[in-house]
Amino acid sequence: MSIKIAIAGYGNLGKGVECAVKQNADTELFGIFTRRNPVDVKTVFPESKVYKIDDILNYKNDIDVLVICGGSATDLPVQTPELAKNFNVVDSFDTHANIPSHFANVDAKAKESGKIAMISVGWDPGLFSLNRLYAEAVLPDGKDYTFWGKGVSQGHSDAIRRIDGVVDARQYTIPVDEALNAVRSGANPELSTRDKHIRECFVVAADGANKAEIEDKIKTMPNYFADYNTIVRFISKEELDRDHSGIPHGGFVIRCGKTGANAQNTHIIEYSLKLDSNPEFTASVLVAYARAAYRMNLEGISGCKTVYDVAPVYLSPKSPEELRAHSL
Amino acid sequence: MSIKIAIAGYGNLGKGVECAVKQNADTELFGIFTRRNPVDVKTVFPESKVYKIDDILNYKNDIDVLVICGGSATDLPVQTPELAKNFNVVDSFDTHANIPSHFANVDAKAKESGKIAMISVGWDPGLFSLNRLYAEAVLPDGKDYTFWGKGVSQGHSDAIRRIDGVVDARQYTIPVDEALNAVRSGANPELSTRDKHIRECFVVAADGANKAEIEDKIKTMPNYFADYNTIVRFISKEELDRDHSGIPHGGFVIRCGKTGANAQNTHIIEYSLKLDSNPEFTASVLVAYARAAYRMNLEGISGCKTVYDVAPVYLSPKSPEELRAHSL
């Protein structure tokens, strides 16, 4: 019997979940729940059913796990605790600083309902967090580094679009090769924000806009760009649409640590992702953790969980016996 | 209160555990148990206590976790089930084909005693296995590749030493760059054994030995070398001792998978290790899993476990709250 998964919220991430559910033999899509009028929603696959989010409680007994695909700023802090009252849920809450309070809110509701609520699932937080934990546990005398990119930062692209005279923009975060190589050398360098990443901006300016002024506003924008080496390139709307319509991302988690009686031996652990589609990859991680949430809840486990709380065996569709015989 | 760890078997791996226990603030060494006469054993740290393995049951209540550092061929199949009758144990059993039977033997004993027995811990099996599982669970439509090296293969070095006229030898397993790059390109190539790894052998021949014959015997040796491109280099004993006395190792686990309605997006997950000392790194993994074994057993969990069964949170000395706030 396959695991019935529903999607709450249908943007790029929700579409990615729709695709990922189809790739897994042991999951099937119950349906998509949206705030929009269901007849207006065009799904990736024509057979996918669409429901109004307000009706979701009618399907309480038909859904094994609900994957919540809202945004971290305003949707998830409300939706995840609310929906955990009635469903096993998985979200991709990624505002690192607010994870403890989100955890506490969600945990209270999920413990009351006896459901599992898996939060902050994806690749950072998510797979990158796992790699930070594993590497630090194994090499306590060391230092870890996380680099992001090359990839599109939606938040930084939006910040550029809010500048007067900007029609559209796309911002890439790019790790600095020299910094990556210094880390890989085992030198455990001290790296500033500016040392680690470059920000490259492709900007479409309105006709007659003052490009020098736009460039200056970008490069001096606090928090977003002021602390970085920022490259601004003005291009046409056609070029932006043709060359920069994808949503690639990725990055690196690297830990360098020492062992031995005199810390004389150096070890480097490196994990990297190179992703053509950030939302589709994140969605694929969500579906693997939806499988885990379902199985853990069947065993009577409830409450809020993160990737740290999930034994890897729950993520694989294969049996423990098969995994031990063929993957270990 | 720190976790009291004992070591059974004192070769390179046992010495690595002795060092790793010292690096972790929450673990302390109870002692080393050996088949040798304790007074003949020179420990890494002078304060480490050495006991006879035959006396180990006298210390049953003083040891939280016993790390068994014997060999997979003959020691661990006997020692791990036997010691699991009285101790939480961790081993690095690495004969992949025999893991299911080792698991069954150990599980029976550990369930009877109510102890945890963590088997096949290290980096392969171990951290590499974890990465194979995570990557496959996230990208089911894909293929994974494991490469080993550059590093010393003890088994292959030993095989060369058994040839007539060979005084000493050291064999390095080296991944083939072209194969690594083909995998990283996302092409999911079919790779033969010969395509993936080169075997480079540094050999010290006896005076007057027939080097051409030795080289031929190495290159045609079934299982060990015949299926590989093998390079043989004759060097002096002095050169071998000077340039090849380390025990480095490492490798790569790479999975390339597709997502999207038409599998149009490609993702690459790559995990790599570059290790100055294979036994010290393996020992560091063993100690992290000893921490997990201790904590899981305190919660009433017993039986045989592998890295797949251990939620990451058990591995870190940090509290779940601290991990969520600062690492996630």
Interface residues (C-beta under 8 A of the other chain):
Chain A: G16 C19 A20 Q23 N24 A25 V44 F45 H96 I99 P100 F103 S120 P125 L127 S129 L130 N131 R132 L133 Y134 E136 A137 V138 L139 P140 D141 T259 G260 A261 N265 T266 H267 I268 I269 E270 Y271 S272 L273 K274 L275 D276 S277 E280 F281 A283 S284 V285 A288 R291 T306 V307 Y308 D309 V310 A311 P312 V313 L315 S316 P317 P320 E321 L323 R324 A325 S327 L328
Chain B: G16 C19 A20 Q23 N24 A25 V44 F45 H96 I99 P100 F103 S120 P125 L127 S129 L130 N131 R132 L133 Y134 E136 A137 V138 L139 P140 D141 T259 G260 A261 N265 T266 H267 I268 I269 E270 Y271 S272 L273 K274 L275 D276 S277 E280 F281 A283 S284 V285 A288 R291 T306 V307 Y308 D309 V310 A311 P312 V313 L315 S316 P317 P320 E321 L323 R324 A325 S327 L328
